[in-house]
Amino acid sequence: VAALADRAVDAAALTVALADDQRLSELNGRFLGKRYPTNVLAFPACAPGDAFGDVPGMDRPYLGDVILAFETLARQAQAADKPVESHLRHLVVHAVLHLLGFDHQYAAEAAEMETAEAEILAKFGDSNPYTDLQDPVAVASSRTADQDLPVPNRPSG
C-alpha cells in the first residue's frame, strides 16, 4: 500500500458506529449542509497535516470517528449484488483513509485514494470496487486521474 507510506501509523484508535438513515441525514446536514442520508461520514480528530491526537488514557493516537448508515449501505450492497459485509468493509476502509488525510475532491486525488482502497480491500480478498460499474460508489469515479475537476457523489467523509 505505497499510497499510505507517508501517512502510516503503527497503531491507532478510532470509533466506528452504525446508525440509521435519519441520523446520517441529520449529521450530513449539520456538518456538510446536505439534508439527505449518505453511506458514511468520517470525522478526523485532527486537521489535515497535523499529528494525530493523543487522548489521555490511551496508548495510541486517536484518528477520529466513522459513522455508517446501515440502511443506505445495505441498499447499495443489494443494488450492486454484493454481500453487505464486503460493502461495509469498503466504506470503513474509505472512511479510515479520510481520517488519514486522503480525499477525492479532484480526480487525481480520487485516483490515489481508490488505488489505496483497492490494495487494502484485496488483502481481505475483496475485489476492486472501482472496476465494478454496478457499485454505486464506483459509478461516480469514472473520471481519469489527469483531470483536475471535482468528482461528484463520492462516499462522504
C-alpha angles and dihedrals in degrees: 000000000000093000089066097052097099093041100044125132124187095225132353142170129230140163121243117190134178117217138166128261093261092058093046090048089053093048093043089052095045098047105024103024092240114126099205136079120270129193098245141002126196123201111193117214091221140030119268110279094019122114114264112266126263113224118204110252094020123107094209138043119276114234099188142252133316119196121188129195102225094194092053096044091048091052091047092049091050092048090051092044090237131134111265089233091059094050091044090053090050092052093047091050090047092051094046089053087055089052088053091054104266119138139178105204091119128040096245093054090041089056091051092049094046091051091052091048093050092048093050094044090050088062087062092048093254122139122243104277091205094062092057109079090194088069106098090212092052096049090069093056100066096121122105121249094245094064114096096204130117115269109223128215100017119157106285120250 
